[in-house]
Amino acid sequence: MAGARVRALNIPELLPAQTGETLHARVARSLRQAVTQGYWPEGSRLPGHRVLAAGLGVSRNTLVDALDQLQAEGYVTAQGRSGTRVSAALQPVSPVRHPPTLPLSAWATRALAGQEQDVGGDYVVDFRVGQPVPELYPEAAWTQALARRAGHGSADAQVLRDPLGPLDTRRALAAYLNAERGARVTPDMIMLTGGTQSALDALARVFLEPGRSSAIEAPTYPGAWAALAATGAQVVDVPVDAQGLDPVALPGQATLLYITPGCQYPTTVTLPFSRQRAVIDWAEQTGAFILEDDYAADLHHTGRPPTVMQGLLPDRVLLLGSFSKSLAPVTRSGFLVAPEAVTRVLAGTRPLTDRVPGVLDALALGDILASGAYSRHLRRARQTLRHRHTVLVDALDSAFPTWQITPARAGLHVYVCLPQDVTAGEVLAHAAGRGVAMSPAGATGRSQAVLMAFGHLEPHQIRDGVARLV
Ligand SMILES: Cc1ncc(COP(=O)(O)O)c(C=O)c1O
């Protein structure tokens, strides 16, 4: 600003120090604010170094360091003997008075609308679903596998680049699913995920959009409903009765159908083979893909888990599995099994989101699957779950003969249908008054059923919780 009239500038106050801030950073911040807030107008000449340092109460060296930084950032310009000036192009930043409105996408708006509020609360006995079950963690095997894999050099460059996850783990998982779940899987049909929710999200975004439709069991797992609905596609409810999803009520067409045939969520019933067959026929006729959520397979405590539908029609049934309950509370880990044409698409879209799955967890998972340590651990854990389930069902049967309890062969909760004259809301409120929490079995307050999780509670806590309800 050659020729501009030079005004004598005031010296700003040093701003209060921030935690961990060096003195020169504090001086730089104070001077930067003097520029950005118009205290020092553009083009004006700063007082000489000696005067400025003395006015701020700092050494000349500290001031020079701070000015060097502001010069590098473009706030001031050193002009030889004519001193240092505020850069010409700077406009004062007016202090923001209103937080900016977020320009959310339609997807984000729909995703947020589908979120459930966590009500929290402090209870003596907490039967709510979704709680970690320490007995399910193969702690020793898992920590050993993690420690072995944590050393550097255990993951080669290819592993770090493969969007489907480490090949060794996919091989071990394919062998496990073929042997234990009656699946028909090759390693190239597997994508390792951060849990079922991330697989649902990836599939929903790849296959759905406004104008398309999806179908889902009603009632269902809220996380699945939300992932489908967030895409803007129509979500069609297919009613569930005492045997599970009713195939007669399937819509004329849909791009995806989400179901939980092994252990319907939340009613816990297993879909009979005749109905599975009817659903498969429907998928072949309509061209729909079936998303089979096998969430409870590893949580099967009574008898052997039913084999998966994926084994009946690997071209159309996509299998979703999760280790998020059975590895460690801090691990998010799961998988998707899909025809290779689908995994190839997902391998192409994944780099836009999380690039590759958590490689350390994936490598350790492959080791405990291949060594058999995971299966051995689950066999023991299932005994504990079976016992706790029996304790809860027996306690409820004798305390509430009019409640209709569905014994569960798998999963971590019991589905309880209430008599006609009480609502779930009334039972939840009564329980809360006695220090006991339960989950509603549906989003609406008019639901006639409640869910009681048992896996994380000791038998004496389960008995105490039921006794408090009486
Ligand atoms: C029906 C259903 N599917 C999937 C999951 C697991 O999801 P994630 O692997 O995202 O934890 C759960 C867990 O509660 C579930 O209830």
The ligand as an SDF file (V2000), in Angstrom:
LIG
                    3D

 16 16  0  0  0  0  0  0  0  0999 V2000
  -30.4560  -58.4050   14.3710 C   0  0  0  0  0  0  0  0  0  0  0  0
  -29.0410  -57.9750   14.5800 C   0  0  0  0  0  0  0  0  0  0  0  0
  -28.2140  -57.9320   13.5450 N   0  0  0  0  0  0  0  0  0  0  0  0
  -26.9190  -57.5750   13.6930 C   0  0  0  0  0  0  0  0  0  0  0  0
  -26.3940  -57.2730   14.9290 C   0  0  0  0  0  0  0  0  0  0  0  0
  -24.9350  -56.9730   15.0620 C   0  0  0  0  0  0  0  0  0  0  0  0
  -24.6250  -55.8160   14.4410 O   0  0  0  0  0  0  0  0  0  0  0  0
  -23.1290  -55.2650   14.5010 P   0  0  0  0  0  0  0  0  0  0  0  0
  -22.2330  -56.3080   13.9410 O   0  0  0  0  0  0  0  0  0  0  0  0
  -23.1840  -54.0370   13.6590 O   0  0  0  0  0  0  0  0  0  0  0  0
  -22.8240  -54.9880   15.9390 O   0  0  0  0  0  0  0  0  0  0  0  0
  -27.2150  -57.2690   16.0290 C   0  0  0  0  0  0  0  0  0  0  0  0
  -26.6780  -56.8560   17.3280 C   0  0  0  0  0  0  0  0  0  0  0  0
  -27.3280  -56.5010   18.2340 O   0  0  0  0  0  0  0  0  0  0  0  0
  -28.5720  -57.6320   15.8580 C   0  0  0  0  0  0  0  0  0  0  0  0
  -29.3950  -57.6580   16.9080 O   0  0  0  0  0  0  0  0  0  0  0  0
  1  2  1  0
  2  3  1  0
  2 15  2  0
  3  4  2  0
  4  5  1  0
  5  6  1  0
  5 12  2  0
  6  7  1  0
  7  8  1  0
  8  9  2  0
  8 10  1  0
  8 11  1  0
 12 13  1  0
 12 15  1  0
 13 14  2  0
 15 16  1  0
M  END
$$$$
